[in-house]
């Protein structure tokens, strides 16, 4: 099924199908880019911000920064273990997060 057929354009009469497709292509997210961000900047939750998960990204970033600061007294390693586990789970969740973000774009075009 072509992407133009999946993007509904009933709610916005001024937006043509071509314009809706261009809007989608300009704003969609890539799973590959999300995995690169996860691998390079995962400790700072860059992949979550990219996928539109701002609140959980801020929580992950805060826990990570506080944990890194507390490693001097060895308490921070508990938080870093938690973040490491979260990053491991995110490796499996990234495709769904990106799919959800892209579906949100499609839904907004139909309004």
C-alpha positions as protocol buffer text, in pm:
chain_id: "A"
residue {
  index: 1
  type: UNK
  ca { x: 0 y: 0 z: 0 }
}
residue {
  index: 2
  type: UNK
  ca { x: 143 y: 335 z: -100 }
}
residue {
  index: 3
  type: UNK
  ca { x: 200 y: 585 z: 176 }
}
residue {
  index: 4
  type: UNK
  ca { x: -23 y: 842 z: 6 }
}
residue {
  index: 5
  type: UNK
  ca { x: -312 y: 598 z: 42 }
}
residue {
  index: 6
  type: UNK
  ca { x: -245 y: 557 z: 415 }
}
residue {
  index: 7
  type: UNK
  ca { x: -241 y: 929 z: 491 }
}
residue {
  index: 8
  type: UNK
  ca { x: -599 y: 1049 z: 531 }
}
residue {
  index: 9
  type: UNK
  ca { x: -668 y: 1401 z: 415 }
}
residue {
  index: 10
  type: UNK
  ca { x: -1031 y: 1445 z: 507 }
}
residue {
  index: 11
  type: UNK
  ca { x: -1003 y: 1709 z: 778 }
}
residue {
  index: 12
  type: UNK
  ca { x: -784 y: 1965 z: 604 }
}
residue {
  index: 13
  type: UNK
  ca { x: -926 y: 2064 z: 265 }
}
residue {
  index: 14
  type: UNK
  ca { x: -641 y: 2306 z: 196 }
}
residue {
  index: 15
  type: UNK
  ca { x: -377 y: 2034 z: 223 }
}
residue {
  index: 16
  type: UNK
  ca { x: -338 y: 1830 z: -95 }
}
residue {
  index: 17
  type: UNK
  ca { x: -228 y: 1470 z: -92 }
}
residue {
  index: 18
  type: UNK
  ca { x: 113 y: 1572 z: -225 }
}
residue {
  index: 19
  type: UNK
  ca { x: 154 y: 1833 z: 48 }
}
residue {
  index: 20
  type: UNK
  ca { x: 48 y: 1582 z: 313 }
}
residue {
  index: 21
  type: UNK
  ca { x: 302 y: 1333 z: 180 }
}
residue {
  index: 22
  type: UNK
  ca { x: 576 y: 1597 z: 182 }
}
residue {
  index: 23
  type: UNK
  ca { x: 484 y: 1696 z: 538 }
}
residue {
  index: 24
  type: UNK
  ca { x: 504 y: 1332 z: 645 }
}
residue {
  index: 25
  type: UNK
  ca { x: 837 y: 1274 z: 471 }
}
residue {
  index: 26
  type: UNK
  ca { x: 985 y: 1588 z: 625 }
}
residue {
  index: 27
  type: UNK
  ca { x: 881 y: 1498 z: 980 }
}
residue {
  index: 28
  type: UNK
  ca { x: 900 y: 1119 z: 1000 }
}
residue {
  index: 29
  type: UNK
  ca { x: 1163 y: 953 z: 1217 }
}
residue {
  index: 30
  type: UNK
  ca { x: 1405 y: 679 z: 1117 }
}
residue {
  index: 31
  type: UNK
  ca { x: 1469 y: 363 z: 1318 }
}
residue {
  index: 32
  type: UNK
  ca { x: 1832 y: 363 z: 1201 }
}
residue {
  index: 33
  type: UNK
  ca { x: 1892 y: 715 z: 1333 }
}
residue {
  index: 34
  type: UNK
  ca { x: 1725 y: 620 z: 1662 }
}
residue {
  index: 35
  type: UNK
  ca { x: 1957 y: 320 z: 1699 }
}
residue {
  index: 36
  type: UNK
  ca { x: 2262 y: 537 z: 1623 }
}
residue {
  index: 37
  type: UNK
  ca { x: 2152 y: 785 z: 1889 }
}
residue {
  index: 38
  type: UNK
  ca { x: 2086 y: 496 z: 2128 }
}
residue {
  index: 39
  type: UNK
  ca { x: 2435 y: 356 z: 2071 }
}
residue {
  index: 40
  type: UNK
  ca { x: 2625 y: 687 z: 2085 }
}
residue {
  index: 41
  type: UNK
  ca { x: 2421 y: 901 z: 2326 }
}
residue {
  index: 42
  type: UNK
  ca { x: 2199 y: 646 z: 2498 }
}
residue {
  index: 43
  type: UNK
  ca { x: 2315 y: 743 z: 2848 }
}
residue {
  index: 44
  type: UNK
  ca { x: 2173 y: 1089 z: 2779 }
}
residue {
  index: 45
  type: UNK
  ca { x: 1843 y: 957 z: 2639 }
}
residue {
  index: 46
  type: UNK
  ca { x: 1893 y: 1116 z: 2297 }
}
residue {
  index: 47
  type: UNK
  ca { x: 1702 y: 832 z: 2129 }
}
residue {
  index: 48
  type: UNK
  ca { x: 1397 y: 895 z: 2353 }
}
residue {
  index: 49
  type: UNK
  ca { x: 1394 y: 1266 z: 2273 }
}
residue {
  index: 50
  type: UNK
  ca { x: 1423 y: 1180 z: 1902 }
}
residue {
  index: 51
  type: UNK
  ca { x: 1126 y: 943 z: 1930 }
}
residue {
  index: 52
  type: UNK
  ca { x: 912 y: 1211 z: 2095 }
}
residue {
  index: 53
  type: UNK
  ca { x: 925 y: 1055 z: 2444 }
}
residue {
  index: 54
  type: UNK
  ca { x: 1025 y: 1378 z: 2618 }
}
residue {
  index: 55
  type: UNK
  ca { x: 909 y: 1301 z: 2973 }
}
residue {
  index: 56
  type: UNK
  ca { x: 1077 y: 960 z: 2993 }
}
residue {
  index: 57
  type: UNK
  ca { x: 1382 y: 1112 z: 2823 }
}
residue {
  index: 58
  type: UNK
  ca { x: 1406 y: 1379 z: 3092 }
}
residue {
  index: 59
  type: UNK
  ca { x: 1370 y: 1116 z: 3366 }
}
residue {
  index: 60
  type: UNK
  ca { x: 1637 y: 900 z: 3207 }
}
residue {
  index: 61
  type: UNK
  ca { x: 1869 y: 1199 z: 3162 }
}
residue {
  index: 62
  type: UNK
  ca { x: 1821 y: 1314 z: 3523 }
}
residue {
  index: 63
  type: UNK
  ca { x: 1882 y: 967 z: 3668 }
}
residue {
  index: 64
  type: UNK
  ca { x: 2187 y: 925 z: 3448 }
}
residue {
  index: 65
  type: UNK
  ca { x: 2341 y: 1260 z: 3543 }
}
residue {
  index: 66
  type: UNK
  ca { x: 2275 y: 1216 z: 3915 }
}
residue {
  index: 67
  type: UNK
  ca { x: 2412 y: 862 z: 3902 }
}
residue {
  index: 68
  type: UNK
  ca { x: 2730 y: 972 z: 3725 }
}
residue {
  index: 69
  type: UNK
  ca { x: 2776 y: 1244 z: 3989 }
}
residue {
  index: 70
  type: UNK
  ca { x: 2724 y: 995 z: 4273 }
}
residue {
  index: 71
  type: UNK
  ca { x: 2975 y: 740 z: 4147 }
}
residue {
  index: 72
  type: UNK
  ca { x: 3238 y: 919 z: 4357 }
}
residue {
  index: 73
  type: UNK
  ca { x: 3073 y: 773 z: 4667 }
}
residue {
  index: 74
  type: UNK
  ca { x: 2980 y: 447 z: 4492 }
}
residue {
  index: 75
  type: UNK
  ca { x: 2604 y: 503 z: 4531 }
}
residue {
  index: 76
  type: UNK
  ca { x: 2569 y: 609 z: 4168 }
}
residue {
  index: 77
  type: UNK
  ca { x: 2646 y: 264 z: 4037 }
}
residue {
  index: 78
  type: UNK
  ca { x: 2296 y: 151 z: 4136 }
}
residue {
  index: 79
  type: UNK
  ca { x: 2145 y: 422 z: 3915 }
}
residue {
  index: 80
  type: UNK
  ca { x: 2384 y: 341 z: 3634 }
}
residue {
  index: 81
  type: UNK
  ca { x: 2283 y: -24 z: 3654 }
}
residue {
  index: 82
  type: UNK
  ca { x: 1918 y: 84 z: 3628 }
}
residue {
  index: 83
  type: UNK
  ca { x: 1996 y: 305 z: 3326 }
}
residue {
  index: 84
  type: UNK
  ca { x: 2195 y: 23 z: 3166 }
}
residue {
  index: 85
  type: UNK
  ca { x: 1899 y: -210 z: 3206 }
}
residue {
  index: 86
  type: UNK
  ca { x: 1669 y: 59 z: 3064 }
}
residue {
  index: 87
  type: UNK
  ca { x: 1901 y: 101 z: 2764 }
}
residue {
  index: 88
  type: UNK
  ca { x: 1901 y: -273 z: 2706 }
}
residue {
  index: 89
  type: UNK
  ca { x: 1521 y: -279 z: 2703 }
}
residue {
  index: 90
  type: UNK
  ca { x: 1508 y: 27 z: 2478 }
}
residue {
  index: 91
  type: UNK
  ca { x: 1704 y: -167 z: 2217 }
}
residue {
  index: 92
  type: UNK
  ca { x: 1390 y: -375 z: 2170 }
}
residue {
  index: 93
  type: UNK
  ca { x: 1142 y: -88 z: 2213 }
}
residue {
  index: 94
  type: UNK
  ca { x: 1289 y: 159 z: 1963 }
}
residue {
  index: 95
  type: UNK
  ca { x: 1105 y: 27 z: 1653 }
}
residue {
  index: 96
  type: UNK
  ca { x: 769 y: 58 z: 1831 }
}
residue {
  index: 97
  type: UNK
  ca { x: 850 y: 407 z: 1960 }
}
residue {
  index: 98
  type: UNK
  ca { x: 940 y: 527 z: 1611 }
}
residue {
  index: 99
  type: UNK
  ca { x: 634 y: 359 z: 1458 }
}
residue {
  index: 100
  type: UNK
  ca { x: 413 y: 529 z: 1717 }
}
residue {
  index: 101
  type: UNK
  ca { x: 570 y: 869 z: 1647 }
}
residue {
  index: 102
  type: UNK
  ca { x: 523 y: 828 z: 1271 }
}
residue {
  index: 103
  type: UNK
  ca { x: 161 y: 718 z: 1317 }
}
residue {
  index: 104
  type: UNK
  ca { x: 104 y: 1031 z: 1523 }
}
residue {
  index: 105
  type: UNK
  ca { x: 220 y: 1239 z: 1227 }
}
residue {
  index: 106
  type: UNK
  ca { x: -22 y: 1054 z: 999 }
}
residue {
  index: 107
  type: UNK
  ca { x: -306 y: 1106 z: 1247 }
}
residue {
  index: 108
  type: UNK
  ca { x: -233 y: 1478 z: 1269 }
}
residue {
  index: 109
  type: UNK
  ca { x: -260 y: 1506 z: 891 }
}
residue {
  index: 110
  type: UNK
  ca { x: -609 y: 1363 z: 902 }
}
residue {
  index: 111
  type: UNK
  ca { x: -739 y: 1634 z: 1134 }
}
